Amino acid sequence: MSPPAQEGEETPLPPVGTRPPLPVDRNRPDRVEEERTLGALGAGPVTWLEGEGLWALSVDPERWPAICRCISEVMHHPLSTLFGEEAHGGIRLHALFLGHDPTPGVHVRCPLHPGVLSAPSLAATIPFVAPFEREVAEMFGVTFLGAMDRRPLLLHERHSAPPLRKGPPATPTGELEPYVFPPVEGEGVYEIPVGPVHAGVIEPGHFRFQAVGEEILDLEVRLGYTHKGTERLFEGQPVARGTLWAESISGDMSVAGGVAYAHAAERALDSRVPAVTEAARGLLLELERIAFLCGDVAGISLDVGYAVGAARANRLRERTYAGLRSLTGSRLGRAIVGVGGFRRPLVLGDPAELILTLRETSARIQALRDHLLDKSSVVDRLQGTGIIHRWTAELLHFLGPTARASGLRIDLRVDRPYGPYRDVEVHVPRGLQGDVQDRLTVKVDEVVEACRLSETFLGRLGQGIPPAPATPPPPGEPREGLGWVESPRGEFLVYLALAPDGTLGRVHVRDPSFLTWPAIEQAVRGNIVPDFPLCNKSLNLSYSGYDR
């Protein structure tokens, strides 16, 4: 009999196979109980959105903060995303609160009054809502009353009109006023501006440090330099073409973006894909995770000055990318995932060769972790560096390995199972301290688990080749769909609404980095300036995913 799990550990994994029955959580409401709770709010009719797997209700602006507060604080659903839409000649706000299985979650719509471009802010209820409101403000021209931060978020230039409003694309008309950073005060306090242009091959971002000596007091990050207007590019395009932009949100998570978009479109079209297709998608998702996280281990090794560890991790990363290329024809798994299936068949080859690679990767990444943690010079840099406490990660709703290293057990493959994850057990590793060493350890454990899951999904393919997708038919009426994937960085969401002619209407993408970028500001406080690159690499957040 296995010993009981200690704090911060998971129970031993069962044999590979079907997901065992989950324990019943008597404190977690099911779908029926959640409907009753929403009905008791008196906010109006509660409807079920099959394409999103959420309850939906519409509220007036006056009740918008109260309803969102109830869902967040009473029903314990965190805000996953907030965005705007121009509909029926006015602006409509959307807030999506995702629940954990079997609790679905809630989609709250708030149509603004005709001719009125203002709404109450949710800042008093949801601490991390500011970036969402700032984006809606600059993209749709909405003013949030009571907002604590009204600065621009992504735009560095004035535009002739809010860029996501209907009509001709807005044109830049000149630079905005200087961006105001918090003032520096106190004896011996000084600022260190870094970027947006950096040495080496890296995307642009500005970091403003406030320090005394070498100790960092505070840091503010400003992004938006790679803003591409991706959500506007989706509009009016055929559904099948949307994967092109979804894969481009963050290039190192191309498969995650493509699968999340495909899930959203398939739910909107009420389309089902064969089990073998879902298994193949799961295989590609896990291979992407392996390559991504091996790259993170390499980056951490390099930033502590241990080139041998970086070389060994990068070798594992490149072997995995070679496996992706042999399967899909693309090193990053691009242009393969499609709505309804795959855009071209996978090239399976000899499964035994891929299985051998997966098992070697699992063994070697664990051996590398043990090797790194046996080096006192490495451990001295990792332990106690860049700590993100659990309560901070939970309060600000950080995602992915960043949150799990701080002790949170969040993973969409378990919380909202999709595709092939509906009937497999997924081990979710966690840390205790939330420092760089915990993030390294969690990422190694996730590589090991991804290798196990990859082998499981590969076994489900047999010699079958997933079929190519059929062209989605026009829906004939407006439809909506929500897709979600646990990407290497965490929860990746795609919401889309189809126009009556079958083309894409409103598409909203929320990359996990949009919620997790503030983690670097929390991680570096109290650390010394030279430890910033190590903290940053241990999080490995996406500039492009934030900017979109």
VMD Tcl script that draws the C-alpha trace (Angstrom):
set ca {
  {0.00 0.00 0.00}
  {1.36 3.43 -0.95}
  {2.09 5.91 1.84}
  {-0.24 8.89 2.12}
  {0.75 11.96 0.13}
  {2.49 14.72 2.05}
  {1.63 18.40 1.79}
  {2.46 19.69 -1.70}
  {2.53 16.17 -3.16}
  {0.00 14.29 -5.25}
  {-1.27 10.78 -4.58}
  {0.51 8.05 -6.58}
  {-0.68 7.73 -10.16}
  {-2.95 4.83 -11.09}
  {-2.02 2.65 -14.07}
  {-2.52 4.28 -17.46}
  {-6.12 3.85 -18.50}
  {-9.49 5.39 -18.00}
  {-10.11 8.19 -15.56}
  {-11.26 6.81 -12.19}
  {-14.44 8.24 -10.65}
  {-13.69 11.61 -9.11}
  {-14.53 12.04 -5.43}
  {-17.75 13.91 -4.84}
  {-17.17 17.40 -3.47}
  {-20.24 18.12 -1.37}
  {-19.33 21.81 -1.23}
  {-19.25 22.22 -5.00}
  {-22.63 22.80 -6.67}
  {-23.56 20.97 -9.81}
  {-25.18 22.44 -12.92}
  {-28.72 22.36 -11.51}
  {-27.77 23.98 -8.22}
  {-25.83 26.67 -10.07}
  {-28.90 27.48 -12.18}
  {-30.93 27.93 -9.00}
  {-28.31 30.24 -7.52}
  {-28.25 32.40 -10.64}
  {-32.05 32.52 -10.75}
  {-32.11 33.73 -7.15}
  {-30.04 36.77 -8.14}
  {-33.08 38.20 -9.89}
  {-30.98 39.42 -12.79}
  {-33.32 38.09 -15.45}
  {-33.70 34.86 -17.42}
  {-30.88 32.34 -17.12}
  {-30.17 30.39 -20.30}
  {-27.83 27.52 -21.12}
  {-25.23 28.08 -23.85}
  {-24.45 24.70 -25.35}
  {-21.67 26.09 -27.53}
  {-19.86 27.52 -24.52}
  {-20.81 25.11 -21.78}
  {-21.82 28.06 -19.58}
  {-24.90 29.62 -18.07}
  {-25.71 33.04 -19.51}
  {-27.54 36.06 -18.20}
  {-27.87 39.66 -19.26}
  {-27.72 42.53 -16.78}
  {-28.06 46.31 -16.88}
  {-24.94 48.42 -16.22}
  {-26.30 49.40 -12.82}
  {-26.29 45.75 -11.67}
  {-23.12 44.74 -13.49}
  {-20.76 45.08 -10.46}
  {-23.15 43.41 -8.01}
  {-23.81 40.37 -10.21}
  {-20.13 39.92 -11.03}
  {-19.26 40.25 -7.36}
  {-21.77 37.56 -6.43}
  {-20.41 35.16 -9.04}
  {-16.83 35.82 -7.95}
  {-17.22 35.86 -4.17}
  {-20.29 33.69 -3.51}
  {-20.08 31.15 -6.32}
  {-16.24 31.26 -6.22}
  {-15.78 31.47 -9.98}
  {-12.76 33.57 -10.96}
  {-13.04 35.99 -13.86}
  {-11.35 34.32 -16.82}
  {-11.78 37.11 -19.33}
  {-13.63 40.36 -19.99}
  {-14.06 41.88 -23.44}
  {-16.27 44.16 -25.50}
  {-18.34 43.80 -28.65}
  {-20.17 46.23 -30.90}
  {-23.66 44.85 -31.40}
  {-27.01 46.34 -32.43}
  {-25.54 49.80 -32.74}
  {-24.11 49.83 -29.21}
  {-21.43 48.29 -27.04}
  {-21.93 45.10 -25.07}
  {-19.57 43.91 -22.35}
  {-18.89 40.21 -21.77}
  {-17.48 38.65 -18.61}
  {-16.73 34.92 -18.54}
  {-16.42 33.17 -15.19}
  {-15.28 29.58 -15.68}
  {-16.20 26.97 -13.09}
  {-14.62 23.63 -12.30}
  {-16.27 20.40 -13.41}
  {-19.12 19.68 -12.66}
  {-19.88 23.38 -12.11}
  {-20.02 25.03 -15.56}
  {-19.55 28.75 -14.92}
  {-21.31 31.89 -16.08}
  {-21.26 34.21 -19.09}
  {-22.51 37.67 -18.08}
  {-23.53 40.13 -20.79}
  {-23.94 43.83 -20.10}
  {-25.44 45.90 -22.96}
  {-24.63 49.55 -22.43}
  {-27.49 52.01 -22.76}
  {-27.90 53.48 -26.28}
  {-25.59 56.40 -26.80}
  {-23.82 55.77 -23.48}
  {-20.20 54.66 -23.48}
  {-19.63 54.17 -19.77}
  {-20.03 51.38 -17.23}
  {-19.16 50.85 -13.58}
  {-15.72 49.40 -12.97}
  {-15.24 46.00 -11.35}
  {-11.98 47.11 -9.73}
  {-13.46 47.13 -6.22}
  {-14.36 43.43 -6.53}
  {-11.79 41.84 -8.85}
  {-8.19 42.94 -8.13}
  {-6.82 41.85 -11.53}
  {-9.54 43.40 -13.71}
  {-7.61 46.58 -14.61}
  {-5.87 45.25 -17.78}
  {-9.19 43.96 -19.14}
  {-10.95 47.30 -18.57}
  {-8.02 49.27 -19.94}
  {-8.09 47.22 -23.13}
  {-11.86 47.59 -23.59}
  {-11.52 51.33 -22.95}
  {-8.97 51.90 -25.68}
  {-10.39 49.39 -28.19}
  {-14.07 50.39 -27.88}
  {-14.01 53.85 -26.29}
  {-15.78 52.77 -23.08}
  {-15.14 54.69 -19.85}
  {-15.15 52.62 -16.66}
  {-16.43 54.70 -13.78}
  {-14.40 54.19 -10.63}
  {-11.48 52.53 -12.42}
  {-8.17 52.85 -10.58}
  {-6.01 52.85 -13.71}
  {-7.04 54.67 -16.89}
  {-3.73 54.56 -18.75}
  {-3.56 52.96 -22.22}
  {-2.62 49.30 -22.26}
  {-1.66 48.16 -25.77}
  {-1.80 51.25 -27.96}
  {1.20 53.59 -28.15}
  {-0.39 55.91 -30.72}
  {-3.64 57.79 -31.06}
  {-6.12 56.38 -33.54}
  {-8.83 58.01 -35.60}
  {-11.40 55.76 -33.89}
  {-11.37 52.94 -31.33}
  {-9.69 50.13 -33.32}
  {-12.25 47.37 -32.67}
  {-15.35 49.40 -33.52}
  {-17.20 48.58 -36.73}
  {-16.30 50.42 -39.93}
  {-13.04 51.07 -41.75}
  {-9.89 50.21 -39.81}
  {-8.73 53.06 -37.59}
  {-5.55 54.83 -38.64}
  {-2.81 56.06 -36.27}
  {-2.82 59.84 -35.88}
  {0.18 60.46 -33.63}
  {1.75 59.53 -30.35}
  {-0.17 59.46 -27.08}
  {0.80 61.58 -24.10}
  {3.80 60.27 -22.12}
  {2.99 57.12 -20.18}
  {2.92 57.91 -16.46}
  {4.79 55.50 -14.19}
  {4.35 55.69 -10.40}
  {6.62 58.39 -8.95}
  {9.86 57.48 -7.20}
  {10.22 58.82 -3.67}
  {12.53 58.25 -0.71}
  {16.18 58.66 0.09}
  {18.43 56.55 -2.08}
  {15.60 55.33 -4.33}
  {16.35 55.43 -8.05}
  {14.90 54.11 -11.30}
  {16.35 51.71 -13.84}
  {14.57 51.80 -17.23}
  {15.15 48.69 -19.37}
  {13.88 48.24 -22.92}
  {11.72 48.12 -24.94}
  {14.68 47.22 -27.19}
  {16.76 44.44 -25.63}
  {20.03 42.72 -26.46}
  {19.73 39.45 -28.34}
  {16.67 37.98 -30.04}
  {13.77 38.95 -27.80}
  {10.45 40.71 -28.25}
  {10.08 44.28 -27.01}
  {8.84 45.22 -23.56}
  {9.66 48.04 -21.15}
  {10.64 47.32 -17.52}
  {10.81 50.20 -15.03}
  {12.63 49.22 -11.82}
  {12.63 51.16 -8.57}
  {15.56 50.15 -6.42}
  {17.74 51.03 -3.45}
  {21.25 49.85 -4.08}
  {20.77 46.45 -5.74}
  {17.47 45.61 -4.01}
  {14.35 45.94 -6.14}
  {11.53 47.79 -4.38}
  {9.06 47.64 -7.25}
  {8.78 46.95 -10.95}
  {6.23 47.96 -13.55}
  {6.05 46.31 -16.97}
  {4.70 48.09 -20.03}
  {3.91 46.04 -23.12}
  {1.94 46.57 -26.33}
  {4.92 47.03 -28.63}
  {4.00 43.93 -30.64}
  {0.26 44.60 -30.79}
  {-0.96 43.20 -34.10}
  {-4.71 43.82 -33.98}
  {-5.29 40.07 -34.37}
  {-8.87 40.10 -33.16}
  {-9.81 42.52 -35.94}
  {-8.12 40.28 -38.53}
  {-10.54 37.43 -37.75}
  {-13.64 39.44 -38.67}
  {-15.37 38.50 -41.90}
  {-13.07 35.55 -42.58}
  {-14.19 31.96 -43.25}
  {-14.24 29.80 -40.14}
  {-11.61 27.41 -41.50}
  {-9.13 30.24 -42.01}
  {-9.24 31.38 -38.38}
  {-6.67 28.81 -37.28}
  {-4.04 30.86 -39.16}
  {-4.36 33.74 -36.67}
  {-5.08 31.57 -33.64}
  {-1.74 29.80 -34.14}
  {-0.01 33.17 -34.42}
  {-1.15 34.56 -31.07}
  {1.98 33.12 -29.46}
  {4.16 31.21 -31.88}
  {5.70 28.86 -29.33}
  {2.18 27.62 -28.49}
  {0.89 27.20 -32.03}
  {-0.79 23.86 -31.38}
  {-2.56 25.14 -28.25}
  {-3.87 28.17 -30.11}
  {-5.05 26.11 -33.06}
  {-6.79 23.49 -30.92}
  {-8.50 26.08 -28.70}
  {-9.82 27.86 -31.79}
  {-10.94 24.57 -33.38}
  {-12.81 23.63 -30.21}
  {-14.58 27.02 -30.16}
  {-15.60 26.73 -33.82}
  {-16.72 23.12 -33.48}
  {-18.87 23.93 -30.46}
  {-20.41 26.88 -32.31}
  {-21.21 24.63 -35.27}
  {-22.30 21.75 -33.04}
  {-19.72 19.59 -34.79}
  {-18.24 16.43 -33.31}
  {-14.83 15.03 -34.21}
  {-13.82 11.35 -34.01}
  {-12.06 10.04 -30.91}
  {-8.94 9.29 -32.95}
  {-8.77 12.96 -33.95}
  {-9.03 14.07 -30.32}
  {-6.27 11.62 -29.36}
  {-4.04 12.97 -32.13}
  {-4.65 16.53 -30.98}
  {-3.80 15.47 -27.42}
  {-0.54 13.96 -28.66}
  {0.45 17.20 -30.42}
  {-0.51 19.30 -27.37}
  {1.64 17.19 -25.07}
  {4.61 17.15 -27.46}
  {4.41 20.94 -27.62}
  {4.34 21.05 -23.82}
  {7.43 18.83 -23.59}
  {9.45 20.97 -25.99}
  {8.33 24.22 -24.40}
  {9.12 23.18 -20.82}
  {12.46 21.62 -21.73}
  {13.29 25.03 -23.19}
  {12.35 26.62 -19.87}
  {14.70 24.27 -17.99}
  {17.45 25.22 -20.44}
  {16.76 28.93 -19.92}
  {16.90 28.66 -16.14}
  {20.17 26.68 -16.35}
  {21.68 29.29 -18.64}
  {20.64 32.20 -16.43}
  {22.39 30.70 -13.40}
  {25.53 30.33 -15.51}
  {25.41 26.55 -15.90}
  {25.82 25.99 -19.63}
  {26.10 22.19 -19.34}
  {22.56 21.94 -17.96}
  {21.27 24.28 -20.67}
  {22.87 22.19 -23.42}
  {21.37 18.96 -22.09}
  {17.88 20.46 -21.79}
  {18.07 22.08 -25.22}
  {19.00 18.73 -26.73}
  {15.81 17.21 -25.32}
  {13.84 20.19 -26.60}
  {15.19 19.84 -30.13}
  {14.53 16.08 -30.21}
  {10.90 16.78 -29.34}
  {10.61 19.45 -32.01}
  {12.05 16.93 -34.48}
  {9.26 14.56 -33.47}
  {6.67 17.27 -34.09}
  {8.19 18.00 -37.48}
  {8.07 14.35 -38.50}
  {4.41 14.13 -37.50}
  {3.17 17.42 -38.92}
  {5.78 18.71 -41.33}
  {6.28 21.77 -39.11}
  {8.77 22.10 -36.27}
  {6.22 24.12 -34.25}
  {3.21 22.05 -35.33}
  {1.76 24.84 -37.45}
  {-0.80 24.60 -40.27}
  {-1.91 21.12 -39.21}
  {-4.87 21.61 -36.82}
  {-8.14 22.44 -38.56}
  {-11.79 22.91 -37.69}
  {-13.35 19.46 -37.72}
  {-10.08 17.55 -37.76}
  {-6.71 18.17 -39.38}
  {-5.82 20.18 -42.42}
  {-3.69 17.30 -43.69}
  {-3.02 13.78 -42.39}
  {-0.44 13.15 -39.69}
  {2.58 11.13 -40.74}
  {2.69 8.51 -38.00}
  {5.71 6.51 -39.11}
  {6.98 3.95 -36.60}
  {5.29 4.58 -33.22}
  {8.01 2.57 -31.43}
  {10.59 5.19 -32.34}
  {8.52 8.02 -30.85}
  {7.76 5.96 -27.72}
  {11.50 5.39 -27.22}
  {12.13 9.13 -27.55}
  {9.42 9.92 -25.01}
  {10.77 7.45 -22.46}
  {14.33 8.69 -22.91}
  {13.16 12.30 -22.55}
  {11.31 11.48 -19.34}
  {14.31 9.72 -17.82}
  {16.86 12.31 -18.92}
  {14.92 15.39 -17.77}
  {14.56 13.83 -14.31}
  {18.26 12.99 -14.25}
  {19.04 16.57 -15.29}
  {16.87 17.95 -12.49}
  {18.69 15.79 -9.94}
  {22.00 16.88 -11.41}
  {21.10 20.58 -11.18}
  {19.81 20.32 -7.63}
  {23.02 18.52 -6.62}
  {25.09 21.58 -7.58}
  {25.38 23.99 -4.65}
  {26.18 26.89 -6.99}
  {22.91 26.26 -8.86}
  {20.74 25.69 -5.79}
  {22.10 28.86 -4.20}
  {20.69 30.85 -7.12}
  {17.34 29.02 -7.24}
  {16.24 28.66 -3.62}
  {14.38 31.65 -2.21}
  {14.68 33.61 -5.46}
  {11.62 35.13 -7.13}
  {9.08 33.93 -4.57}
  {5.39 34.24 -5.51}
  {3.29 33.38 -2.49}
  {0.20 31.22 -2.86}
  {-2.22 33.90 -1.69}
  {-0.79 36.32 -4.28}
  {-1.09 33.78 -7.10}
  {-4.69 33.04 -6.09}
  {-5.70 36.68 -5.58}
  {-4.33 37.78 -8.97}
  {-5.43 34.56 -10.72}
  {-2.06 33.53 -12.12}
  {-2.16 30.51 -14.41}
  {-0.21 27.46 -15.50}
  {3.11 26.32 -14.00}
  {3.52 29.73 -12.34}
  {0.41 29.15 -10.22}
  {1.12 25.48 -9.62}
  {4.64 26.21 -8.37}
  {3.02 28.48 -5.78}
  {0.83 25.63 -4.53}
  {-2.37 26.08 -6.56}
  {-3.88 22.98 -8.13}
  {-5.33 24.44 -11.31}
  {-5.24 22.71 -14.68}
  {-7.99 22.76 -17.31}
  {-7.24 19.15 -18.21}
  {-8.62 18.28 -14.76}
  {-10.90 21.24 -13.95}
  {-12.73 21.36 -17.31}
  {-11.73 18.15 -19.15}
  {-11.89 18.42 -22.94}
  {-11.12 16.16 -25.87}
  {-8.95 13.19 -24.93}
  {-8.54 14.37 -21.33}
  {-12.10 13.40 -20.45}
  {-11.08 9.82 -19.71}
  {-7.45 9.94 -18.56}
  {-5.99 10.77 -15.18}
  {-3.74 13.85 -15.26}
  {-1.14 14.31 -12.52}
  {-0.89 17.98 -11.47}
  {2.42 18.71 -9.70}
  {2.65 21.58 -7.23}
  {5.31 23.46 -5.32}
  {5.32 24.86 -1.81}
  {7.48 28.00 -1.77}
  {6.76 29.47 -5.20}
  {10.42 30.25 -5.87}
  {12.50 29.58 -8.98}
  {13.48 26.13 -7.70}
  {9.81 25.17 -7.34}
  {9.10 26.42 -10.83}
  {11.99 24.35 -12.18}
  {10.81 21.25 -10.33}
  {7.18 21.64 -11.38}
  {8.15 22.08 -15.02}
  {10.30 18.95 -14.96}
  {7.42 17.00 -13.40}
  {5.10 18.33 -16.10}
  {7.50 17.12 -18.80}
  {7.44 13.65 -17.24}
  {3.64 13.67 -17.14}
  {3.42 14.98 -20.71}
  {5.63 12.09 -21.88}
  {3.29 9.62 -20.17}
  {0.18 11.20 -21.68}
  {1.80 11.36 -25.13}
  {2.45 7.64 -25.02}
  {-1.16 7.03 -23.94}
  {-2.58 9.10 -26.83}
  {-0.17 7.55 -29.30}
  {-1.47 4.13 -28.30}
  {-5.01 5.21 -29.19}
  {-4.07 6.10 -32.76}
  {-3.05 2.65 -33.88}
  {-2.46 2.91 -37.61}
  {-5.43 5.20 -38.12}
  {-4.88 8.57 -39.76}
  {-7.18 11.35 -38.53}
  {-9.43 12.52 -41.37}
  {-9.15 15.93 -42.89}
  {-11.87 18.39 -41.84}
  {-14.99 18.97 -43.84}
  {-15.86 22.55 -44.76}
  {-18.12 23.92 -42.01}
  {-21.58 24.76 -43.35}
  {-23.03 28.23 -42.78}
  {-24.88 28.22 -39.46}
  {-27.91 30.09 -40.80}
  {-28.21 31.96 -37.50}
  {-25.77 33.62 -35.10}
  {-23.91 31.05 -33.02}
  {-21.30 31.26 -30.30}
  {-18.59 28.89 -29.14}
  {-15.92 28.82 -26.45}
  {-12.71 26.83 -26.70}
  {-10.26 26.21 -23.89}
  {-6.92 24.42 -23.69}
  {-4.34 23.99 -20.93}
  {-1.38 25.35 -22.86}
  {2.24 25.18 -21.63}
  {1.65 28.56 -19.96}
  {-1.85 27.77 -18.65}
  {-5.46 28.48 -19.56}
  {-5.83 29.54 -23.21}
  {-9.32 30.75 -24.22}
  {-10.95 31.49 -27.56}
  {-14.49 32.91 -27.83}
  {-16.09 33.34 -31.22}
  {-19.45 34.42 -32.58}
  {-20.46 33.46 -36.11}
  {-22.38 35.76 -38.41}
  {-25.51 34.45 -40.18}
  {-23.53 33.97 -43.40}
  {-21.14 31.59 -41.63}
  {-18.16 33.94 -41.46}
  {-16.43 35.01 -38.26}
  {-18.01 37.89 -36.38}
  {-16.47 38.70 -33.02}
  {-13.44 36.62 -31.98}
  {-11.78 37.18 -28.63}
  {-8.56 35.44 -27.60}
  {-7.20 35.48 -24.06}
  {-3.66 34.14 -23.85}
  {-2.57 32.97 -20.36}
  {0.19 35.58 -20.30}
  {-2.45 38.32 -20.22}
  {-3.25 37.27 -16.65}
  {0.20 36.06 -15.59}
  {2.51 38.91 -16.69}
  {2.02 40.72 -13.35}
  {3.71 37.70 -11.73}
  {7.12 39.09 -12.68}
  {6.33 42.29 -10.81}
  {5.53 40.22 -7.71}
  {8.46 37.83 -8.10}
  {11.28 40.41 -8.19}
  {10.31 42.50 -5.17}
  {12.96 42.17 -2.48}
  {15.38 40.47 -4.89}
  {18.50 42.02 -6.33}
  {18.60 43.48 -9.82}
  {20.94 40.76 -11.23}
  {18.31 38.13 -10.35}
  {15.70 39.71 -12.63}
  {16.69 37.70 -15.75}
  {16.46 34.45 -13.78}
  {13.02 35.33 -12.38}
  {11.84 36.36 -15.83}
  {13.09 33.19 -17.51}
  {11.56 30.95 -14.83}
  {8.15 32.42 -15.74}
  {8.76 32.61 -19.52}
  {5.74 34.73 -20.37}
  {4.74 35.75 -23.88}
  {4.99 39.33 -25.12}
  {3.09 38.50 -28.30}
  {0.39 36.57 -26.40}
  {-0.27 39.57 -24.16}
  {-0.25 42.08 -27.00}
  {-2.14 39.96 -29.58}
}
mol new
graphics top color blue
foreach p $ca { graphics top sphere $p radius 0.5 }
foreach p [lrange $ca 0 end-1] q [lrange $ca 1 end] { graphics top cylinder $p $q radius 0.2 }
display resetview
